[in-house]
Amino acid sequence: MSKANLNFEKTNEELLQFLDNSPSAFHATANMCEMLKNAGFTRLYEGEKWNLEAGNGYYVTRNDSALIAFKIPKQDFAGFQIMASHSDSPVFKIKANAEIAVENQYVKLNVEKYGGMICSTWLDRPLSVAGRVIVRTADGIATKLVNVDRDLMIIPNLAIHMNRQVNDGYAFNAQKDMLPLFCEAAEKQVKGCFTELIANEAGVTAEDILDMDMFLYNRMKGTLLGADGEFIASRIWMICSVHSHP
């Protein structure tokens, strides 16, 4: 195998690992911050004075979901290069007080669409949730990242005899057709059971959770495919553009 191919394989492996470790925009931003820190970049804060030095790299975040990183050149320059990408992807966001008891038998979670997605691709596959929670601590308010790293939910398709039009171009209703199945109602108290699970994952009590931004994500790992492994398939959308200016 050529050196160039080995480099491509290493890059693809690192990319897939990053995508798999970034189930939400908050996780993606935190992972990129850690990479920048390890590369010698210094974190800046918008509310503080910046003392920038030539030759050094810096980064700043906003809302824990947006990131800007830059380097100060050591000498005069004749141009610059900008790379832009988004850290989020089209997903279903879990609504507040999300538990919905169905026929006193099982519990679904109420969700809303975030961005534009192909609804049918979310059906009949293991899903979980990831995001952030805002919690009350002895030192004030803190943010915790949460990833329920196991197969947790599913959005099941109806049987074909209950939806004969499913193969003819079906218009999915997010508030009816895309609610994930969470648990059996008989197993636990319905109200607050999702918050209780997230609290356990975050290592806090449910009463200490002030707010949360939790999103569904597909549990399928990123992979290489094609006759020669030339294609990448991942649950995460990534759109990137590079602009050079003289």
MARBA-3410 file (N, C-alpha, C, O; in Angstrom, 1 decimal):
246
0.8,-1.2,0.0,0.0,0.0,0.0,0.9,1.3,0.0,1.9,1.3,0.7 ~ 0.5,2.2,-0.8,1.3,3.4,-1.0,1.2,4.3,0.3,0.3,4.2,1.1 ~ 2.2,5.2,0.5,2.2,6.1,1.6,1.0,7.0,1.5,0.4,7.3,2.6 ~ 0.6,7.4,0.3,-0.6,8.3,0.1,-1.9,7.6,0.6,-2.7,8.2,1.3 ~ -2.0,6.3,0.3,-3.2,5.6,0.7,-3.2,5.4,2.2,-4.3,5.4,2.8
-2.0,5.2,2.8,-2.0,5.0,4.3,-2.4,6.3,4.9,-3.1,6.3,6.0 ~ -2.0,7.5,4.4,-2.4,8.8,4.9,-3.9,9.0,4.8,-4.6,9.5,5.7 ~ -4.5,8.5,3.6,-6.0,8.6,3.5,-6.7,7.8,4.5,-7.7,8.2,5.1 ~ -6.2,6.6,4.7,-6.8,5.7,5.6,-6.8,6.3,7.1,-7.8,6.2,7.8 ~ -5.7,6.8,7.4,-5.5,7.4,8.8,-6.5,8.6,8.9,-7.1,8.8,10.0
-6.6,9.5,7.9,-7.5,10.6,7.9,-8.9,10.2,8.0,-9.7,10.7,8.8 ~ -9.3,9.2,7.2,-10.7,8.6,7.3,-11.0,8.0,8.6,-12.1,8.2,9.2 ~ -10.0,7.3,9.2,-10.2,6.7,10.5,-10.4,7.8,11.6,-11.3,7.7,12.4 ~ -9.6,8.9,11.5,-9.8,9.9,12.5,-11.1,10.7,12.3,-11.8,11.1,13.3 ~ -11.5,10.9,11.0,-12.8,11.5,10.7,-14.0,10.7,11.3,-14.8,11.3,12.0
-14.0,9.4,11.0,-15.1,8.6,11.5,-15.1,8.5,13.0,-16.2,8.5,13.6 ~ -14.0,8.5,13.7,-13.9,8.5,15.1,-14.5,9.8,15.7,-15.2,9.8,16.7 ~ -14.1,10.9,15.0,-14.6,12.2,15.5,-16.2,12.3,15.3,-16.9,12.7,16.2 ~ -16.7,11.8,14.2,-18.1,11.8,14.0,-18.9,10.9,15.0,-19.9,11.3,15.5 ~ -18.3,9.8,15.2,-19.0,8.9,16.2,-19.0,9.4,17.6,-19.8,9.1,18.4
-17.9,10.2,17.9,-17.8,10.8,19.2,-18.6,12.2,19.4,-18.5,12.8,20.4 ~ -19.3,12.6,18.3,-19.9,13.9,18.3,-21.4,13.7,17.9,-21.8,14.2,16.9 ~ -22.2,13.1,18.8,-23.6,12.9,18.5,-24.5,14.1,18.6,-25.7,14.1,18.2 ~ -23.9,15.2,19.0,-24.7,16.5,19.0,-23.7,17.6,18.7,-22.5,17.5,18.8 ~ -24.3,18.8,18.4,-23.4,20.0,18.2,-22.6,20.3,19.4,-21.4,20.8,19.2
-23.1,20.1,20.6,-22.4,20.4,21.8,-21.2,19.5,22.0,-20.1,19.9,22.4 ~ -21.3,18.2,21.6,-20.2,17.3,21.7,-19.2,17.6,20.6,-18.0,17.5,20.9 ~ -19.6,17.9,19.4,-18.7,18.3,18.4,-17.8,19.5,18.7,-16.6,19.5,18.5 ~ -18.5,20.5,19.3,-17.7,21.7,19.7,-16.7,21.4,20.9,-15.6,21.8,20.8 ~ -17.2,20.6,21.8,-16.3,20.2,22.9,-15.1,19.4,22.4,-14.0,19.6,22.9
-15.4,18.5,21.5,-14.3,17.7,20.9,-13.3,18.5,20.1,-12.1,18.3,20.2 ~ -13.8,19.5,19.4,-12.9,20.4,18.6,-12.1,21.3,19.6,-10.9,21.6,19.3 ~ -12.7,21.7,20.7,-12.0,22.5,21.7,-10.8,21.7,22.3,-9.7,22.3,22.4 ~ -11.1,20.5,22.5,-10.0,19.6,23.1,-8.9,19.4,22.1,-7.7,19.4,22.5 ~ -9.2,19.3,20.8,-8.2,19.1,19.8,-7.4,20.4,19.7,-6.1,20.3,19.6
-8.0,21.5,19.7,-7.3,22.8,19.6,-6.4,23.0,20.9,-5.3,23.5,20.7 ~ -6.9,22.7,22.0,-6.1,22.8,23.3,-4.9,22.0,23.2,-3.8,22.4,23.5 ~ -5.0,20.7,22.7,-3.9,19.8,22.6,-2.9,20.3,21.5,-1.7,19.9,21.6 ~ -3.4,21.1,20.6,-2.5,21.6,19.5,-1.8,22.9,20.0,-1.1,23.6,19.2 ~ -2.1,23.4,21.2,-1.4,24.6,21.7,-2.2,25.8,21.6,-1.7,26.9,21.9
-3.5,25.8,21.2,-4.3,27.0,21.1,-4.8,27.4,22.5,-4.9,26.6,23.4 ~ -5.0,28.7,22.6,-5.5,29.2,23.9,-7.0,29.6,23.8,-7.4,30.3,22.8 ~ -7.7,29.3,24.8,-9.2,29.7,24.8,-9.3,31.1,25.2,-8.7,31.6,26.1 ~ -10.2,31.8,24.4,-10.6,33.2,24.7,-12.0,33.2,25.2,-12.8,32.3,24.9 ~ -12.4,34.3,25.9,-13.8,34.5,26.3,-14.3,35.9,25.9,-13.5,36.9,26.0
-15.5,35.9,25.4,-16.0,37.2,24.8,-16.1,38.3,25.8,-16.0,39.5,25.4 ~ -16.3,38.0,27.1,-16.4,39.0,28.1,-15.1,39.5,28.7,-15.1,40.4,29.6 ~ -14.0,39.0,28.2,-12.7,39.4,28.7,-11.8,40.1,27.6,-12.1,39.9,26.4 ~ -10.8,40.9,28.1,-9.9,41.5,27.1,-9.0,40.5,26.5,-8.5,39.6,27.2 ~ -8.7,40.6,25.2,-7.9,39.6,24.5,-6.5,40.2,24.4,-6.3,41.4,23.9
-5.5,39.5,24.8,-4.1,39.8,24.5,-3.5,38.8,23.5,-3.1,37.8,23.9 ~ -3.5,39.2,22.3,-3.1,38.3,21.2,-1.6,38.5,20.9,-1.2,39.6,20.8 ~ -0.9,37.4,20.7,0.5,37.5,20.4,0.8,36.8,19.0,0.1,35.8,18.7 ~ 1.7,37.4,18.3,2.0,36.8,16.9,2.6,35.4,17.1,3.3,35.1,18.0 ~ 2.1,34.6,16.2,2.5,33.2,16.1,1.7,32.2,17.0,1.9,31.0,16.9
0.8,32.7,17.7,-0.1,31.9,18.6,-1.5,31.7,18.0,-1.9,32.4,17.2 ~ -2.1,30.6,18.4,-3.4,30.2,18.0,-4.4,30.4,19.1,-4.1,30.2,20.3 ~ -5.7,30.8,18.8,-6.7,31.0,19.8,-8.0,30.5,19.3,-8.2,30.2,18.1 ~ -9.0,30.3,20.2,-10.3,29.9,19.9,-11.3,30.5,20.9,-11.0,30.7,22.0 ~ -12.5,30.6,20.4,-13.6,31.2,21.3,-14.9,30.4,20.9,-15.1,30.1,19.7
-15.7,30.2,21.9,-17.0,29.5,21.7,-18.2,30.4,22.0,-18.0,31.4,22.8 ~ -19.3,30.0,21.5,-20.6,30.7,21.9,-21.7,29.6,22.0,-21.8,28.8,21.1 ~ -22.4,29.7,23.1,-23.5,28.8,23.3,-23.1,27.3,23.4,-23.9,26.4,23.4 ~ -21.8,27.1,23.5,-21.2,25.7,23.6,-21.5,24.9,22.3,-21.3,23.7,22.2 ~ -22.0,25.6,21.2,-22.3,24.9,20.0,-21.6,25.6,18.8,-21.7,25.0,17.7
-21.0,26.7,19.0,-20.3,27.4,17.9,-18.9,27.7,18.3,-18.6,27.9,19.4 ~ -18.0,27.6,17.3,-16.5,27.7,17.6,-15.9,28.5,16.5,-16.1,28.3,15.3 ~ -15.0,29.4,16.9,-14.1,30.2,16.0,-12.7,30.0,16.4,-12.4,30.2,17.6 ~ -11.8,29.5,15.5,-10.4,29.4,15.8,-9.6,30.1,14.8,-10.0,30.2,13.6 ~ -8.5,30.7,15.2,-7.6,31.5,14.3,-6.2,31.5,14.8,-5.9,31.2,16.0
-5.3,31.9,14.0,-3.9,32.0,14.3,-3.4,33.4,13.9,-3.8,33.9,12.9 ~ -2.6,34.0,14.7,-2.0,35.3,14.4,-0.6,35.1,13.7,0.3,34.5,14.3 ~ -0.5,35.6,12.5,0.8,35.4,11.8,2.0,36.0,12.5,1.8,37.0,13.2 ~ 3.2,35.5,12.3,4.4,36.1,12.8,4.9,37.2,12.0,5.7,38.0,12.5 ~ 4.5,37.4,10.8,5.0,38.4,9.9,3.8,38.9,9.0,2.7,38.3,9.0
4.1,39.9,8.2,3.1,40.5,7.3,2.6,39.4,6.4,3.4,38.5,6.0 ~ 1.4,39.5,6.0,0.8,38.4,5.1,0.1,39.1,3.9,-0.3,40.2,4.0 ~ 0.0,38.3,2.8,-0.6,38.9,1.6,-2.0,38.3,1.3,-2.6,38.7,0.3 ~ -2.4,37.4,2.1,-3.7,36.8,1.9,-4.1,36.0,3.2,-3.4,35.9,4.1 ~ -5.3,35.4,3.1,-5.8,34.6,4.3,-6.7,33.6,3.7,-7.3,33.7,2.6
-6.9,32.6,4.5,-7.8,31.4,4.2,-8.8,31.2,5.3,-8.5,31.2,6.5 ~ -10.1,31.0,4.9,-11.2,30.8,5.8,-11.8,29.5,5.5,-12.1,29.2,4.4 ~ -12.0,28.7,6.5,-12.8,27.4,6.4,-14.0,27.5,7.3,-13.9,27.9,8.5 ~ -15.2,27.2,6.8,-16.4,27.3,7.5,-17.2,26.0,7.4,-17.2,25.4,6.4 ~ -17.8,25.6,8.5,-18.6,24.4,8.6,-19.7,24.6,9.7,-19.6,25.5,10.5
-20.7,23.8,9.6,-21.7,23.8,10.7,-21.5,22.6,11.6,-21.2,21.5,11.1 ~ -21.8,22.8,12.9,-21.6,21.7,13.8,-22.8,20.9,14.1,-22.8,19.8,14.7 ~ -24.0,21.4,13.7,-25.2,20.7,13.9,-25.7,19.9,12.7,-25.0,20.0,11.6 ~ -26.7,19.1,12.8,-27.2,18.3,11.7,-28.8,18.2,11.9,-29.3,18.4,13.0 ~ -29.5,17.9,10.8,-31.0,17.8,10.9,-31.3,16.6,11.9,-31.0,15.5,11.6
-32.0,16.9,13.0,-32.4,15.9,14.0,-33.8,16.2,14.5,-34.4,17.2,14.2 ~ -34.2,15.4,15.4,-35.4,15.6,16.2,-35.0,16.0,17.6,-34.3,15.3,18.3 ~ -35.5,17.2,18.0,-35.2,17.7,19.4,-36.3,17.2,20.4,-37.5,17.2,20.0 ~ -35.9,16.8,21.5,-36.9,16.4,22.6,-37.5,17.6,23.2,-36.8,18.5,23.7 ~ -38.8,17.6,23.2,-39.5,18.8,23.8,-39.5,18.7,25.3,-39.3,17.6,25.9
-39.8,19.8,26.0,-40.0,19.8,27.4,-41.2,19.0,27.8,-42.2,18.9,27.1 ~ -41.2,18.3,29.0,-42.3,17.5,29.4,-42.7,16.5,28.3,-43.9,16.5,27.9 ~ -41.7,15.8,27.8,-41.9,15.1,26.6,-42.7,13.8,26.6,-43.2,13.3,25.6 ~ -42.9,13.2,27.8,-43.5,11.9,27.9,-45.0,11.9,27.5,-45.8,12.8,27.9 ~ -45.3,11.0,26.6,-46.7,10.9,26.2,-47.1,9.4,26.4,-46.6,8.5,25.8
-48.1,9.2,27.3,-48.6,7.9,27.5,-49.6,7.5,26.4,-50.5,8.2,26.1 ~ -49.4,6.3,25.9,-50.3,5.8,24.8,-51.0,4.6,25.3,-50.5,3.5,25.5 ~ -52.4,4.8,25.4,-53.3,3.7,25.8,-52.9,3.0,27.1,-53.2,1.9,27.3 ~ -52.2,3.8,27.9,-51.7,3.3,29.2,-50.9,2.1,29.1,-50.8,1.3,30.1 ~ -50.2,1.9,28.0,-49.4,0.7,27.7,-47.9,1.0,27.6,-47.1,0.3,28.1
-47.7,2.1,26.9,-46.3,2.5,26.6,-46.1,4.0,26.5,-47.1,4.7,26.5 ~ -44.9,4.4,26.5,-44.6,5.9,26.5,-43.8,6.3,25.2,-42.8,5.6,24.9 ~ -44.3,7.3,24.6,-43.5,7.9,23.5,-43.0,9.3,24.0,-43.5,9.8,24.9 ~ -42.0,9.8,23.2,-41.5,11.1,23.6,-41.9,12.1,22.5,-41.9,11.8,21.3 ~ -42.4,13.3,22.9,-42.8,14.4,22.0,-41.5,15.0,21.5,-40.6,15.4,22.2
-41.5,15.2,20.2,-40.3,15.8,19.5,-40.7,16.8,18.5,-41.9,16.9,18.1 ~ -39.7,17.7,18.1,-39.9,18.6,17.1,-38.8,18.5,16.1,-37.7,18.2,16.5 ~ -39.0,18.9,14.8,-38.0,18.8,13.8,-37.0,20.0,14.0,-37.4,21.1,14.2 ~ -35.7,19.7,13.9,-34.7,20.7,13.9,-33.9,20.6,12.6,-33.2,19.6,12.3 ~ -34.1,21.6,11.7,-33.5,21.5,10.4,-34.4,20.6,9.5,-35.4,20.1,9.9
-33.9,20.4,8.3,-34.7,19.6,7.3,-34.1,18.3,7.2,-32.9,18.1,6.8 ~ -34.8,17.2,7.4,-34.3,15.9,7.3,-35.2,15.0,6.5,-36.4,15.4,6.2 ~ -34.7,13.9,6.0,-35.5,12.9,5.4,-36.1,12.0,6.4,-35.4,11.1,7.0 ~ -37.4,12.1,6.7,-38.0,11.5,7.9,-37.9,10.0,7.8,-37.7,9.3,8.8 ~ -38.1,9.4,6.6,-38.2,7.9,6.5,-36.9,7.3,6.9,-36.9,6.1,7.4
-35.7,7.9,6.9,-34.5,7.3,7.2,-34.4,7.1,8.7,-33.4,6.5,9.2 ~ -35.2,7.7,9.5,-35.2,7.6,11.0,-36.0,6.4,11.5,-35.9,6.0,12.6 ~ -36.7,5.8,10.6,-37.6,4.7,11.0,-36.9,3.4,11.2,-35.9,3.1,10.5 ~ -37.4,2.6,12.1,-37.0,1.2,12.3,-35.5,1.0,12.5,-34.9,0.0,12.0 ~ -34.9,1.8,13.3,-33.5,1.7,13.6,-33.2,2.1,15.0,-33.9,3.0,15.5
-32.2,1.5,15.7,-31.9,2.0,17.1,-31.5,3.4,17.1,-30.7,3.9,16.3 ~ -32.1,4.1,18.1,-31.8,5.5,18.3,-31.4,5.8,19.8,-31.7,4.9,20.6 ~ -30.8,6.9,20.0,-30.6,7.3,21.4,-30.6,8.8,21.5,-31.0,9.5,20.5 ~ -30.2,9.4,22.6,-30.3,10.9,22.8,-29.0,11.4,23.3,-28.3,10.7,24.0 ~ -28.7,12.6,22.9,-27.5,13.3,23.3,-27.7,14.8,23.3,-28.6,15.3,22.6
-26.9,15.5,24.1,-27.1,16.9,24.2,-26.4,17.5,25.5,-25.4,17.0,25.9 ~ -27.1,18.5,26.0,-26.6,19.1,27.2,-27.7,19.4,28.2,-28.9,19.5,27.8 ~ -27.3,19.4,29.5,-28.3,19.8,30.5,-27.7,20.9,31.3,-26.5,21.0,31.5 ~ -28.6,21.8,31.7,-28.2,22.9,32.6,-28.6,22.6,34.0,-29.8,22.3,34.3 ~ -27.6,22.5,34.9,-27.9,22.0,36.3,-27.6,23.0,37.3,-26.7,23.9,37.1
-28.2,22.9,38.5,-27.9,23.7,39.7,-26.9,23.0,40.5,-27.1,21.8,40.8 ~ -25.8,23.6,40.8,-24.8,23.1,41.7,-24.5,24.0,42.9,-25.1,25.0,43.0 ~ -23.7,23.5,43.8,-23.4,24.3,45.0,-22.6,25.6,44.6,-22.6,26.5,45.4 ~ -21.9,25.5,43.5,-21.2,26.7,43.0,-21.9,27.6,42.0,-21.4,28.5,41.5 ~ -23.2,27.2,41.7,-23.9,28.0,40.8,-24.5,27.1,39.7,-24.7,25.9,39.9
-24.7,27.7,38.5,-25.2,26.9,37.3,-24.1,26.4,36.5,-23.1,27.1,36.2 ~ -24.2,25.1,36.1,-23.2,24.5,35.3,-23.9,23.7,34.1,-25.1,23.4,34.1 ~ -23.1,23.5,33.1,-23.5,22.7,31.9,-22.8,21.4,31.9,-21.6,21.3,32.1 ~ -23.6,20.3,31.6,-23.1,19.0,31.5,-23.5,18.4,30.2,-24.6,18.5,29.7 ~ -22.5,17.7,29.5,-22.8,17.0,28.3,-23.3,15.6,28.6,-22.8,15.0,29.5
-24.3,15.2,27.9,-24.9,13.8,28.1,-25.0,13.1,26.8,-25.5,13.6,25.8 ~ -24.6,11.8,26.8,-24.8,10.9,25.7,-25.2,9.6,26.2,-24.4,8.9,26.9 ~ -26.4,9.2,26.0,-26.9,7.9,26.5,-26.4,6.9,25.4,-27.0,6.6,24.4 ~ -25.2,6.3,25.7,-24.5,5.5,24.8,-24.9,4.1,24.7,-24.2,3.2,25.0 ~ -26.2,3.9,24.4,-26.8,2.6,24.2,-28.0,2.7,23.3,-28.6,3.8,23.2
-28.4,1.6,22.7,-29.7,1.6,22.0,-30.8,1.8,22.9,-31.1,1.0,23.8 ~ -31.6,2.9,22.7,-32.5,3.4,23.7,-34.0,3.5,23.2,-34.9,3.1,23.9 ~ -34.1,3.9,21.9,-35.4,4.2,21.4,-35.5,3.7,20.0,-34.6,3.2,19.4 ~ -36.8,3.7,19.4,-37.0,3.4,18.0,-38.2,4.1,17.6,-39.2,4.3,18.4 ~ -38.3,4.5,16.3,-39.5,5.1,15.7,-40.0,4.0,14.8,-39.5,3.9,13.6
-41.0,3.2,15.2,-41.4,2.0,14.4,-42.3,2.4,13.2,-43.1,3.3,13.3 ~ -42.1,1.8,12.1,-43.0,1.9,11.0,-44.3,1.2,11.3,-44.3,0.2,12.1 ~ -45.4,1.6,10.7,-46.6,0.8,10.8,-46.5,-0.4,9.9,-45.8,-0.3,8.9 ~ -47.2,-1.4,10.2,-47.3,-2.6,9.3,-47.9,-2.1,8.0,-48.8,-1.2,8.0 ~ -47.5,-2.8,6.9,-48.0,-2.4,5.5,-49.5,-2.4,5.4,-50.1,-1.5,4.7
-50.2,-3.3,6.1,-51.7,-3.3,6.0,-52.3,-2.2,6.8,-53.5,-2.0,6.7 ~ -51.5,-1.4,7.6,-52.1,-0.3,8.3,-51.7,1.0,7.6,-52.2,2.1,8.0 ~ -50.8,0.9,6.6,-50.5,2.1,5.8,-50.1,1.7,4.4,-48.9,1.6,4.1 ~ -51.1,1.5,3.6,-50.9,1.0,2.2,-50.2,2.0,1.3,-49.7,1.6,0.3 ~ -50.2,3.3,1.7,-49.6,4.3,0.9,-48.1,4.5,1.2,-47.5,5.4,0.6
-47.5,3.8,2.1,-46.1,4.1,2.5,-45.1,4.0,1.4,-44.1,4.7,1.5 ~ -45.3,3.1,0.4,-44.4,3.0,-0.7,-44.8,3.9,-1.9,-44.1,3.8,-2.9 ~ -45.8,4.7,-1.7,-46.2,5.6,-2.8,-45.9,7.1,-2.6,-46.4,7.9,-3.3 ~ -45.0,7.3,-1.6,-44.7,8.7,-1.3,-45.6,9.2,-0.1,-46.5,10.0,-0.4 ~ -45.2,8.9,1.1,-46.0,9.2,2.2,-45.6,10.5,2.9,-44.4,10.7,3.0
-46.5,11.4,3.2,-46.2,12.6,3.9,-46.2,12.4,5.4,-47.2,12.4,6.0 ~ -45.0,12.3,6.0,-44.9,12.0,7.4,-45.2,13.3,8.2,-44.9,14.4,7.9 ~ -46.0,13.1,9.3,-46.4,14.1,10.2,-45.5,13.9,11.4,-45.5,13.0,12.2 ~ -44.6,14.9,11.7,-43.6,14.8,12.7,-44.3,14.6,14.1,-43.7,13.9,15.0 ~ -45.4,15.3,14.3,-46.1,15.2,15.6,-46.9,13.9,15.8,-47.5,13.7,16.9
-47.0,13.1,14.7,-47.8,11.9,14.8,-47.0,10.6,14.5,-47.0,9.7,15.2 ~ -46.2,10.7,13.4,-45.5,9.5,12.9,-44.1,9.4,13.4,-43.6,8.3,13.3 ~ -43.5,10.4,13.9,-42.1,10.4,14.2,-41.8,10.5,15.7,-40.7,10.9,16.1 ~ -42.7,10.1,16.5,-42.5,10.1,18.0,-41.8,8.8,18.4,-42.3,7.7,18.2 ~ -40.6,8.9,19.0,-39.9,7.6,19.4,-40.5,6.9,20.6,-41.0,7.5,21.5
-40.5,5.6,20.4,-41.0,4.7,21.5,-39.9,4.6,22.6,-38.7,4.3,22.3 ~ -40.3,4.9,23.9,-39.3,5.1,24.9,-39.4,3.9,26.0,-38.3,3.4,26.3 ~ -40.6,3.6,26.5,-40.6,2.6,27.5,-42.1,2.1,27.7,-43.0,2.7,27.1 ~ -42.3,1.1,28.5,-43.6,0.7,28.8,-44.2,1.5,29.9,-43.5,1.8,30.9 ~ -45.4,1.9,29.8,-46.0,2.8,30.8,-46.2,2.1,32.1,-46.1,2.7,33.2
-46.5,0.8,32.1,-46.7,0.0,33.3,-45.4,-0.2,34.1,-45.5,-0.5,35.3 ~ -44.3,0.1,33.5,-43.0,-0.2,34.2,-42.6,0.9,35.2,-41.9,0.7,36.2 ~ -43.1,2.1,35.0,-42.7,3.3,35.8,-43.7,4.4,35.8,-44.6,4.4,35.0 ~ -43.4,5.4,36.6,-44.2,6.6,36.6,-43.9,7.3,35.3,-42.8,7.6,35.0 ~ -45.0,7.7,34.5,-44.8,8.2,33.2,-44.2,9.6,33.3,-43.1,9.9,32.7
-44.8,10.5,34.0,-44.4,11.9,34.1,-43.0,12.0,34.7,-42.8,11.6,35.9 ~ -42.1,12.6,34.0,-40.7,12.8,34.5,-39.8,11.6,34.3,-38.6,11.7,34.7 ~ -40.2,10.5,33.7,-39.3,9.4,33.6,-38.1,9.6,32.7,-37.0,9.1,32.9 ~ -38.3,10.5,31.6,-37.2,10.8,30.7,-36.2,11.7,31.4,-35.0,11.4,31.3 ~ -36.7,12.7,32.2,-35.8,13.5,32.9,-35.0,12.8,33.9,-33.8,13.0,34.2
-35.6,11.8,34.6,-35.0,10.9,35.5,-33.8,10.2,34.9,-32.7,10.1,35.5 ~ -34.0,9.6,33.7,-33.0,8.9,33.0,-31.8,9.8,32.7,-30.7,9.5,32.9 ~ -32.1,11.0,32.2,-31.1,12.0,31.8,-30.3,12.4,33.1,-29.1,12.6,33.0 ~ -31.0,12.6,34.2,-30.4,13.0,35.4,-29.4,11.9,35.9,-28.3,12.2,36.3 ~ -29.8,10.7,35.8,-28.9,9.6,36.1,-27.6,9.5,35.2,-26.5,9.3,35.7
-27.8,9.8,33.9,-26.7,9.8,33.0,-25.7,11.0,33.3,-24.5,10.9,33.2 ~ -26.3,12.1,33.8,-25.5,13.3,34.1,-24.9,13.3,35.5,-24.1,14.1,35.8 ~ -25.3,12.3,36.3,-24.8,12.2,37.7,-25.4,13.3,38.6,-24.7,13.7,39.5 ~ -26.6,13.7,38.3,-27.3,14.7,39.2,-28.7,14.2,39.5,-29.1,13.2,39.0 ~ -29.4,15.0,40.4,-30.8,14.6,40.6,-31.7,15.3,39.6,-31.3,16.4,39.1
-32.9,14.8,39.4,-33.8,15.4,38.5,-34.2,16.8,38.9,-34.5,17.7,38.1 ~ -34.2,17.0,40.2,-34.6,18.3,40.7,-33.6,19.4,40.4,-33.9,20.6,40.4 ~ -32.3,19.0,40.2,-31.2,20.0,39.9,-31.2,20.3,38.4,-30.4,21.3,38.1 ~ -31.9,19.6,37.6,-31.9,20.0,36.2,-32.8,21.2,35.9,-34.0,21.1,36.2 ~ -32.2,22.3,35.4,-33.0,23.5,35.2,-33.5,23.5,33.7,-34.6,24.0,33.5
-32.8,23.0,32.8,-33.2,22.9,31.4,-32.3,21.9,30.7,-31.3,21.5,31.2 ~ -32.7,21.6,29.5,-32.0,20.6,28.7,-32.2,20.8,27.2,-33.3,21.2,26.8 ~ -31.2,20.5,26.4,-31.3,20.5,25.0,-30.8,19.1,24.6,-29.6,18.8,24.4 ~ -31.8,18.2,24.4,-31.5,16.8,24.0,-32.1,16.5,22.6,-33.2,16.9,22.3 ~ -31.3,15.7,21.9,-31.6,15.4,20.5,-31.5,13.9,20.2,-30.7,13.2,20.8
-32.4,13.4,19.4,-32.3,12.0,18.9,-31.0,11.9,18.0,-30.7,12.9,17.3 ~ -30.4,10.8,18.0,-29.4,10.5,17.0,-29.4,9.0,16.7,-29.8,8.1,17.5 ~ -29.0,8.8,15.4,-29.0,7.4,14.9,-27.7,6.7,15.4,-26.6,7.2,15.5 ~ -27.9,5.5,15.9,-26.8,4.7,16.5,-25.9,4.0,15.5,-24.9,3.5,16.0 ~ -26.2,4.1,14.3,-25.3,3.5,13.3,-23.9,4.2,13.3,-23.8,5.4,13.2
-22.9,3.4,13.4,-21.5,3.9,13.3,-21.1,4.4,11.9,-21.6,3.8,10.9 ~ -20.3,5.4,11.8,-19.7,5.8,10.5,-18.9,4.7,9.9,-18.3,3.9,10.7 ~ -18.9,4.5,8.6,-18.1,3.4,8.0,-17.7,3.8,6.6,-18.2,4.7,6.0 ~ -16.7,3.1,6.1,-16.2,3.2,4.7,-16.9,2.1,3.9,-17.0,1.0,4.4 ~ -17.3,2.4,2.7,-17.9,1.4,1.9,-17.6,1.6,0.4,-16.9,2.6,0.1
-18.0,0.8,-0.5,-17.6,0.8,-1.9,-16.6,-0.3,-2.1,-16.0,-0.9,-1.2 ~ -16.4,-0.6,-3.4,-15.5,-1.7,-3.8,-14.1,-1.5,-3.2,-13.4,-2.5,-2.9 ~ -13.6,-0.3,-3.1,-12.3,0.0,-2.6,-12.3,0.9,-1.4,-11.3,1.6,-1.0 ~ -13.5,0.9,-0.7,-13.6,1.7,0.5,-13.5,3.2,0.2,-13.0,4.0,1.0 ~ -14.0,3.6,-1.0,-13.9,5.0,-1.4,-15.0,5.9,-1.0,-14.9,7.1,-1.2
-16.0,5.4,-0.3,-17.1,6.2,0.1,-17.2,6.2,1.6,-16.8,5.2,2.3 ~ -17.7,7.3,2.2,-17.9,7.4,3.6,-19.4,7.5,3.9,-20.1,8.4,3.3 ~ -20.0,6.7,4.8,-21.4,6.9,5.2,-21.4,7.2,6.7,-20.7,6.5,7.5 ~ -22.1,8.2,7.1,-22.2,8.6,8.5,-23.5,9.1,8.8,-24.2,9.7,8.0 ~ -23.9,9.0,10.1,-25.2,9.6,10.5,-25.2,11.1,10.6,-26.2,11.7,10.6
-24.0,11.7,10.6,-23.8,13.1,10.7,-23.7,13.8,9.4,-22.9,13.4,8.5 ~ -24.4,14.9,9.2,-24.2,15.8,8.1,-22.9,16.6,8.3,-22.7,17.1,9.4 ~ -22.1,16.8,7.3,-21.0,17.7,7.3,-20.9,18.5,6.1,-20.7,17.9,5.0 ~ -21.0,19.8,6.1,-20.8,20.6,5.0,-19.7,21.6,5.3,-19.7,22.3,6.3 ~ -18.7,21.6,4.4,-17.5,22.4,4.7,-17.2,23.2,3.4,-17.3,22.7,2.3
-16.7,24.4,3.6,-16.3,25.2,2.5,-15.0,25.9,2.8,-14.8,26.4,4.0 ~ -14.1,26.1,1.9,-12.9,26.8,2.1,-12.8,28.0,1.1,-13.0,27.8,-0.1 ~ -12.4,29.1,1.6,-12.3,30.3,0.8,-10.9,30.9,1.0,-10.4,31.1,2.1 ~ -10.3,31.2,-0.1,-9.0,31.9,-0.1,-9.1,33.3,-0.6,-9.7,33.5,-1.7 ~ -8.4,34.2,0.0,-8.5,35.6,-0.4,-7.1,36.2,-0.5,-6.3,36.1,0.5
-6.7,36.7,-1.7,-5.4,37.3,-1.8,-5.3,38.6,-1.0,-4.3,39.3,-1.0
END
